[in-house]
Amino acid sequence: QVQLVESGGGLVQAGGSLRLSCAASGRTASTYAMGWFRQAPGKEREFVSVINWTGSRTYYADSVKGRFTISRDNAKNTVYLQMNSLNPEDTAVYYCAAANGAYSDYAHYAYWGQGTQVTVSS
């Protein structure tokens, strides 16, 4: 069993930055690939980024490539999402999730956090 808790969301102006954190607990938490997803009101949950369990491979949605950076610190059982050059289209609830592989399809993820709100004002 893995428990995930996100933090770091908030309100930011367009062009600004935020860093989200996802703290994982559980005996094998550091062995999972960790993904970030987001869901805006009235829209489906969408893939943002994923990092494999060693941190050697990362993948991004085209919409965030070059602006967002995912990283992890397995000693702290924490995954980060650094978000730069934010725009209003990035407004959503952001979720971290754990899976046994670096998937972009949320159906593969067994464990989810409660989400953290990110709001970007224009």
N, CA, C and O atoms as a DFTB+ gen file, in Angstrom:
488 C
 N C O
     1  1       0.844      -1.188       0.000
     2  2       0.000       0.000       0.000
     3  2       0.882       1.241       0.000
     4  3       1.883       1.304       0.714
     5  1       0.501       2.224      -0.806
     6  2       1.248       3.483      -0.909
     7  2       0.282       4.634      -0.670
     8  3      -0.798       4.680      -1.259
     9  1       0.668       5.547       0.184
    10  2      -0.118       6.754       0.409
    11  2       0.629       7.934      -0.199
    12  3       1.849       8.043      -0.079
    13  1      -0.124       8.815      -0.852
    14  2       0.464       9.960      -1.544
    15  2      -0.200      11.249      -1.069
    16  3      -1.424      11.328      -0.963
    17  1       0.615      12.249      -0.788
    18  2       0.094      13.540      -0.351
    19  2       0.773      14.637      -1.149
    20  3       1.991      14.800      -1.083
    21  1      -0.022      15.392      -1.907
    22  2       0.501      16.506      -2.703
    23  2       0.480      17.796      -1.896
    24  3      -0.315      17.961      -0.971
    25  1       1.361      18.690      -2.265
    26  2       1.389      20.031      -1.687
    27  2       2.045      20.974      -2.684
    28  3       2.656      20.547      -3.663
    29  1       1.902      22.271      -2.410
    30  2       2.576      23.267      -3.237
    31  2       1.694      24.003      -4.219
    32  3       2.160      24.913      -4.904
    33  1       0.424      23.627      -4.303
    34  2      -0.463      24.342      -5.198
    35  2      -0.777      25.732      -4.682
    36  3      -0.409      26.091      -3.563
    37  1      -1.457      26.508      -5.504
    38  2      -1.824      27.851      -5.095
    39  2      -2.219      28.706      -6.268
    40  3      -2.463      28.211      -7.368
    41  1      -2.279      30.007      -6.018
    42  2      -2.655      30.991      -7.029
    43  2      -1.393      31.715      -7.494
    44  3      -0.598      32.183      -6.679
    45  1      -1.222      31.802      -8.800
    46  2      -0.043      32.456      -9.358
    47  2      -0.452      33.210     -10.623
    48  3      -1.393      32.814     -11.311
    49  1       0.244      34.274     -10.918
    50  2      -0.032      35.030     -12.136
    51  2       0.589      34.333     -13.346
    52  3       1.562      33.590     -13.225
    53  1       0.012      34.589     -14.495
    54  2       0.550      34.045     -15.730
    55  2       2.026      34.424     -15.872
    56  3       2.420      35.559     -15.603
    57  1       2.821      33.461     -16.295
    58  2       4.257      33.654     -16.400
    59  2       5.022      33.255     -15.157
    60  3       6.252      33.191     -15.173
    61  1       4.303      32.986     -14.080
    62  2       4.933      32.626     -12.818
    63  2       5.275      31.153     -12.719
    64  3       5.121      30.393     -13.675
    65  1       5.743      30.768     -11.539
    66  2       6.200      29.393     -11.304
    67  2       5.631      28.857     -10.002
    68  3       5.320      29.605      -9.075
    69  1       5.507      27.549      -9.964
    70  2       5.146      26.830      -8.745
    71  2       5.907      25.513      -8.746
    72  3       6.250      24.982      -9.802
    73  1       6.167      24.996      -7.556
    74  2       6.739      23.646      -7.444
    75  2       5.802      22.800      -6.601
    76  3       5.548      23.098      -5.434
    77  1       5.298      21.746      -7.209
    78  2       4.470      20.788      -6.498
    79  2       5.337      19.679      -5.922
    80  3       6.342      19.282      -6.510
    81  1       4.926      19.191      -4.763
    82  2       5.598      18.057      -4.141
    83  2       4.592      16.947      -3.902
    84  3       3.406      17.201      -3.690
    85  1       5.071      15.730      -3.938
    86  2       4.235      14.564      -3.647
    87  2       5.034      13.663      -2.720
    88  3       6.017      13.043      -3.126
    89  1       4.597      13.599      -1.470
    90  2       5.263      12.761      -0.478
    91  2       4.601      11.392      -0.459
    92  3       3.385      11.273      -0.309
    93  1       5.421      10.368      -0.613
    94  2       4.916       9.000      -0.641
    95  2       5.309       8.273       0.629
    96  3       6.417       8.451       1.135
    97  1       4.424       7.472       1.133
    98  2       4.731       6.625       2.284
    99  2       4.311       5.204       1.965
   100  3       3.410       4.966       1.161
   101  1       4.977       4.278       2.605
   102  2       4.759       2.873       2.303
   103  2       6.096       2.222       2.072
   104  3       7.039       2.854       1.596
   105  1       6.171       0.958       2.411
   106  2       7.454       0.263       2.432
   107  2       8.152       0.254       1.078
   108  3       9.380       0.305       1.024
   109  1       7.393       0.189      -0.021
   110  2       7.995       0.076      -1.345
   111  2       7.749       1.295      -2.212
   112  3       7.836       1.217      -3.437
   113  1       7.440       2.432      -1.579
   114  2       7.061       3.624      -2.335
   115  2       8.112       4.033      -3.353
   116  3       7.775       4.456      -4.459
   117  1       9.380       3.911      -2.991
   118  2      10.440       4.397      -3.876
   119  2      10.629       3.508      -5.102
   120  3      11.380       3.880      -6.004
   121  1       9.980       2.357      -5.167
   122  2      10.150       1.462      -6.315
   123  2       9.104       1.686      -7.405
   124  3       9.127       1.004      -8.429
   125  1       8.204       2.616      -7.202
   126  2       7.153       2.881      -8.178
   127  2       7.530       4.025      -9.114
   128  3       8.225       4.962      -8.718
   129  1       7.070       3.940     -10.342
   130  2       7.079       5.107     -11.216
   131  2       6.024       6.078     -10.695
   132  3       4.978       5.668     -10.191
   133  1       6.316       7.364     -10.823
   134  2       5.409       8.379     -10.299
   135  2       4.975       9.308     -11.421
   136  3       5.796       9.810     -12.188
   137  1       3.690       9.522     -11.499
   138  2       3.151      10.389     -12.536
   139  2       2.401      11.568     -11.951
   140  3       1.923      11.529     -10.817
   141  1       2.312      12.607     -12.747
   142  2       1.474      13.767     -12.433
   143  2       0.375      13.853     -13.493
   144  3       0.632      13.731     -14.691
   145  1      -0.830      14.062     -13.032
   146  2      -1.982      14.255     -13.896
   147  2      -2.703      15.520     -13.443
   148  3      -2.479      16.010     -12.336
   149  1      -3.562      16.038     -14.299
   150  2      -4.348      17.204     -13.900
   151  2      -5.745      17.104     -14.475
   152  3      -5.985      16.453     -15.491
   153  1      -6.652      17.769     -13.794
   154  2      -8.042      17.777     -14.250
   155  2      -8.625      19.159     -14.021
   156  3      -8.692      19.649     -12.894
   157  1      -9.044      19.772     -15.113
   158  2      -9.697      21.072     -15.065
   159  2     -11.206      20.861     -15.015
   160  3     -11.694      19.810     -15.432
   161  1     -11.947      21.837     -14.514
   162  2     -13.406      21.695     -14.431
   163  2     -14.027      21.374     -15.791
   164  3     -13.760      22.051     -16.784
   165  1     -14.853      20.338     -15.817
   166  2     -15.534      19.965     -17.043
   167  2     -14.684      19.216     -18.045
   168  3     -15.137      18.931     -19.153
   169  1     -13.457      18.893     -17.670
   170  2     -12.556      18.194     -18.582
   171  2     -12.113      16.865     -17.974
   172  3     -12.202      16.649     -16.765
   173  1     -11.635      15.986     -18.848
   174  2     -11.133      14.712     -18.373
   175  2      -9.747      14.870     -17.751
   176  3      -9.019      15.822     -18.031
   177  1      -9.413      13.912     -16.905
   178  2      -8.083      13.908     -16.321
   179  2      -7.055      13.669     -17.421
   180  3      -7.237      12.789     -18.263
   181  1      -5.981      14.446     -17.417
   182  2      -4.988      14.317     -18.473
   183  2      -3.590      14.130     -17.905
   184  3      -3.250      14.626     -16.830
   185  1      -2.813      13.412     -18.654
   186  2      -1.421      13.151     -18.297
   187  2      -0.593      14.421     -18.394
   188  3      -0.749      15.210     -19.327
   189  1       0.294      14.611     -17.415
   190  2       1.209      15.746     -17.432
   191  2       2.656      15.268     -17.590
   192  3       3.371      15.707     -18.490
   193  1       3.071      14.362     -16.702
   194  2       4.464      13.923     -16.722
   195  2       4.602      12.649     -15.894
   196  3       3.762      12.353     -15.043
   197  1       5.672      11.900     -16.155
   198  2       5.956      10.698     -15.377
   199  2       7.460      10.513     -15.289
   200  3       8.205      10.902     -16.188
   201  1       7.891       9.913     -14.191
   202  2       9.301       9.603     -13.980
   203  2       9.398       8.150     -13.515
   204  3       8.599       7.703     -12.691
   205  1      10.375       7.415     -14.043
   206  2      10.499       6.028     -13.622
   207  2      11.100       5.954     -12.217
   208  3      11.487       6.977     -11.652
   209  1      11.178       4.746     -11.654
   210  2      11.504       4.656     -10.238
   211  2      12.942       5.063      -9.932
   212  3      13.229       5.498      -8.817
   213  1      13.848       4.934     -10.893
   214  2      15.224       5.348     -10.638
   215  2      15.440       6.830     -10.924
   216  3      16.445       7.406     -10.507
   217  1      14.504       7.442     -11.631
   218  2      14.679       8.836     -12.021
   219  2      15.448       9.020     -13.317
   220  3      15.754      10.149     -13.702
   221  1      15.761       7.925     -13.993
   222  2      16.579       8.009     -15.208
   223  2      15.775       8.325     -16.462
   224  3      16.343       8.729     -17.477
   225  1      14.466       8.147     -16.400
   226  2      13.621       8.423     -17.561
   227  2      12.439       9.298     -17.162
   228  3      11.785       9.073     -16.144
   229  1      12.190      10.299     -17.994
   230  2      11.063      11.190     -17.775
   231  2      10.321      11.400     -19.087
   232  3      10.910      11.356     -20.167
   233  1       9.015      11.628     -18.971
   234  2       8.188      11.874     -20.144
   235  2       7.219      13.003     -19.809
   236  3       6.803      13.176     -18.663
   237  1       6.872      13.769     -20.848
   238  2       6.010      14.929     -20.650
   239  2       4.930      14.985     -21.724
   240  3       5.126      14.539     -22.855
   241  1       3.789      15.544     -21.342
   242  2       2.786      15.892     -22.340
   243  2       3.331      17.031     -23.185
   244  3       4.108      17.855     -22.703
   245  1       2.924      17.073     -24.441
   246  2       3.417      18.129     -25.335
   247  2       3.073      19.515     -24.802
   248  3       3.822      20.470     -25.008
   249  1       1.941      19.620     -24.119
   250  2       1.472      20.922     -23.651
   251  2       2.356      21.520     -22.553
   252  3       2.295      22.722     -22.296
   253  1       3.171      20.690     -21.907
   254  2       4.004      21.203     -20.808
   255  2       5.495      21.047     -21.082
   256  3       6.325      21.528     -20.311
   257  1       5.835      20.376     -22.180
   258  2       7.236      20.124     -22.499
   259  2       8.001      21.435     -22.616
   260  3       7.563      22.366     -23.293
   261  1       9.151      21.495     -21.947
   262  2       9.964      22.699     -21.972
   263  2       9.611      23.695     -20.874
   264  3      10.362      24.639     -20.627
   265  1       8.468      23.489     -20.212
   266  2       8.044      24.398     -19.127
   267  2       8.040      23.703     -17.774
   268  3       8.337      24.323     -16.753
   269  1       7.705      22.416     -17.765
   270  2       7.614      21.645     -16.518
   271  2       8.785      20.667     -16.436
   272  3       9.269      20.163     -17.450
   273  1       9.224      20.414     -15.211
   274  2      10.286      19.435     -14.971
   275  2       9.898      18.544     -13.802
   276  3       9.572      19.027     -12.718
   277  1       9.937      17.247     -14.034
   278  2       9.648      16.286     -12.980
   279  2      10.964      15.740     -12.439
   280  3      11.923      15.544     -13.185
   281  1      10.994      15.499     -11.136
   282  2      12.189      14.934     -10.516
   283  2      11.757      14.159      -9.272
   284  3      10.613      14.270      -8.831
   285  1      12.666      13.384      -8.719
   286  2      12.335      12.639      -7.508
   287  2      13.568      12.513      -6.629
   288  3      14.705      12.526      -7.100
   289  1      13.300      12.390      -5.339
   290  2      14.339      12.153      -4.353
   291  2      13.908      10.924      -3.573
   292  3      13.087      11.017      -2.660
   293  1      14.451       9.789      -3.926
   294  2      14.004       8.540      -3.303
   295  2      14.407       8.443      -1.837
   296  3      13.778       7.717      -1.066
   297  1      15.444       9.164      -1.452
   298  2      15.822       9.174      -0.035
   299  2      14.736       9.832       0.808
   300  3      14.564       9.514       1.985
   301  1      14.005      10.757       0.182
   302  2      12.921      11.459       0.868
   303  2      11.547      10.939       0.452
   304  3      10.525      11.425       0.938
   305  1      11.520       9.950      -0.446
   306  2      10.247       9.428      -0.967
   307  2       9.351      10.554      -1.474
   308  3       8.154      10.585      -1.187
   309  1       9.933      11.464      -2.217
   310  2       9.214      12.647      -2.692
   311  2       9.467      12.866      -4.177
   312  3      10.587      12.721      -4.668
   313  1       8.401      13.216      -4.871
   314  2       8.464      13.566      -6.289
   315  2       8.065      15.025      -6.436
   316  3       7.180      15.514      -5.735
   317  1       8.724      15.707      -7.348
   318  2       8.482      17.135      -7.542
   319  2       8.027      17.408      -8.977
   320  3       8.358      16.675      -9.909
   321  1       7.272      18.465      -9.116
   322  2       6.927      18.970     -10.443
   323  2       7.175      20.475     -10.436
   324  3       6.391      21.247      -9.884
   325  1       8.265      20.870     -11.051
   326  2       8.577      22.294     -11.183
   327  2       7.850      22.831     -12.401
   328  3       8.039      22.334     -13.511
   329  1       7.026      23.836     -12.200
   330  2       6.194      24.376     -13.273
   331  2       6.578      25.836     -13.502
   332  3       6.408      26.682     -12.624
   333  1       7.092      26.111     -14.680
   334  2       7.493      27.470     -15.051
   335  2       6.637      27.991     -16.203
   336  3       5.955      27.222     -16.881
   337  1       6.681      29.280     -16.411
   338  2       5.938      29.916     -17.513
   339  2       4.477      29.463     -17.524
   340  3       3.934      29.093     -18.565
   341  1       3.869      29.500     -16.368
   342  2       2.493      29.052     -16.251
   343  2       1.543      29.966     -17.001
   344  3       1.751      31.177     -17.078
   345  1       0.503      29.371     -17.550
   346  2      -0.537      30.145     -18.226
   347  2      -1.903      29.682     -17.725
   348  3      -2.000      28.626     -17.100
   349  1      -2.949      30.444     -17.985
   350  2      -4.280      30.100     -17.447
   351  2      -4.756      28.700     -17.843
   352  3      -5.546      28.090     -17.122
   353  1      -4.285      28.189     -18.977
   354  2      -4.682      26.842     -19.401
   355  2      -4.105      25.750     -18.496
   356  3      -4.521      24.594     -18.575
   357  1      -3.165      26.109     -17.653
   358  2      -2.598      25.149     -16.704
   359  2      -3.440      25.038     -15.430
   360  3      -3.151      24.204     -14.573
   361  1      -4.462      25.857     -15.300
   362  2      -5.326      25.820     -14.124
   363  2      -6.046      24.478     -14.038
   364  3      -6.732      24.070     -14.975
   365  1      -5.884      23.798     -12.907
   366  2      -6.460      22.466     -12.731
   367  2      -6.137      21.975     -11.325
   368  3      -5.345      22.579     -10.602
   369  1      -6.769      20.870     -10.959
   370  2      -6.327      20.124      -9.792
   371  2      -5.258      19.150     -10.272
   372  3      -5.465      18.400     -11.226
   373  1      -4.122      19.174      -9.604
   374  2      -3.002      18.318      -9.975
   375  2      -2.908      17.147      -9.005
   376  3      -2.944      17.315      -7.786
   377  1      -2.788      15.960      -9.583
   378  2      -2.717      14.737      -8.805
   379  2      -1.398      14.026      -9.067
   380  3      -0.922      13.994     -10.202
   381  1      -0.814      13.462      -8.034
   382  2       0.286      12.529      -8.263
   383  2      -0.250      11.114      -8.089
   384  3      -1.231      10.883      -7.381
   385  1       0.412      10.182      -8.747
   386  2      -0.043       8.803      -8.748
   387  2       1.151       7.871      -8.903
   388  3       2.196       8.257      -9.427
   389  1       0.977       6.641      -8.438
   390  2       2.054       5.656      -8.480
   391  2       1.631       4.453      -9.309
   392  3       0.496       3.985      -9.226
   393  1       2.570       3.964     -10.110
   394  2       2.315       2.795     -10.962
   395  2       3.576       1.952     -11.046
   396  3       4.658       2.393     -10.657
   397  1       3.430       0.741     -11.554
   398  2       4.598      -0.134     -11.659
   399  2       5.346       0.056     -12.974
   400  3       6.233      -0.730     -13.307
   401  1       4.992       1.091     -13.713
   402  2       5.710       1.432     -14.932
   403  2       5.434       2.875     -15.291
   404  3       4.499       3.482     -14.770
   405  1       6.245       3.428     -16.181
   406  2       6.129       4.842     -16.552
   407  2       5.084       5.025     -17.658
   408  3       5.422       5.221     -18.825
   409  1       3.816       4.956     -17.264
   410  2       2.710       5.038     -18.201
   411  2       2.145       6.444     -18.287
   412  3       2.247       7.229     -17.344
   413  1       1.547       6.749     -19.429
   414  2       0.829       8.014     -19.567
   415  2      -0.676       7.832     -19.390
   416  3      -1.408       8.809     -19.235
   417  1      -1.135       6.587     -19.414
   418  2      -2.561       6.286     -19.251
   419  2      -2.876       6.155     -17.769
   420  3      -2.295       5.316     -17.081
   421  1      -3.790       6.978     -17.275
   422  2      -4.069       6.987     -15.846
   423  2      -4.668       5.655     -15.365
   424  3      -4.654       5.375     -14.167
   425  1      -5.183       4.848     -16.267
   426  2      -5.783       3.572     -15.872
   427  2      -4.749       2.614     -15.275
   428  3      -5.117       1.669     -14.578
   429  1      -3.471       2.846     -15.538
   430  2      -2.416       1.972     -15.025
   431  2      -1.999       2.316     -13.593
   432  3      -1.226       1.584     -12.975
   433  1      -2.506       3.415     -13.077
   434  2      -2.042       3.899     -11.775
   435  2      -2.946       3.388     -10.651
   436  3      -4.160       3.592     -10.663
   437  1      -2.322       2.721      -9.686
   438  2      -3.092       2.090      -8.616
   439  2      -3.297       3.008      -7.418
   440  3      -4.269       2.861      -6.678
   441  1      -2.395       3.939      -7.230
   442  2      -2.436       4.796      -6.039
   443  2      -2.468       6.259      -6.458
   444  3      -1.763       6.680      -7.375
   445  1      -3.310       7.025      -5.758
   446  2      -3.517       8.440      -6.093
   447  2      -3.497       9.290      -4.839
   448  3      -3.914       8.854      -3.766
   449  1      -3.002      10.518      -4.993
   450  2      -3.134      11.494      -3.936
   451  2      -4.473      12.186      -4.013
   452  3      -5.293      11.888      -4.881
   453  1      -4.689      13.112      -3.097
   454  2      -5.985      13.798      -3.016
   455  2      -6.070      14.994      -3.949
   456  3      -7.154      15.528      -4.183
   457  1      -4.933      15.414      -4.480
   458  2      -4.912      16.523      -5.426
   459  2      -4.591      17.848      -4.757
   460  3      -4.855      18.043      -3.570
   461  1      -4.018      18.753      -5.538
   462  2      -3.742      20.108      -5.075
   463  2      -4.130      21.082      -6.183
   464  3      -3.823      20.853      -7.353
   465  1      -4.802      22.161      -5.814
   466  2      -5.329      23.112      -6.799
   467  2      -4.231      24.067      -7.263
   468  3      -3.494      24.633      -6.456
   469  1      -4.143      24.228      -8.557
   470  2      -3.271      25.238      -9.164
   471  2      -4.156      26.172      -9.977
   472  3      -4.891      25.735     -10.862
   473  1      -4.078      27.449      -9.669
   474  2      -4.863      28.449     -10.386
   475  2      -3.920      29.506     -10.938
   476  3      -3.142      30.106     -10.195
   477  1      -3.994      29.730     -12.242
   478  2      -3.143      30.712     -12.904
   479  2      -4.034      31.834     -13.417
   480  3      -4.921      31.612     -14.241
   481  1      -3.788      33.023     -12.926
   482  2      -4.591      34.177     -13.326
   483  2      -3.932      34.893     -14.504
   484  3      -2.708      34.907     -14.634
   485  1      -4.753      35.476     -15.342
   486  2      -4.233      36.170     -16.532
   487  2      -3.935      37.623     -16.247
   488  3      -3.492      38.349     -17.137
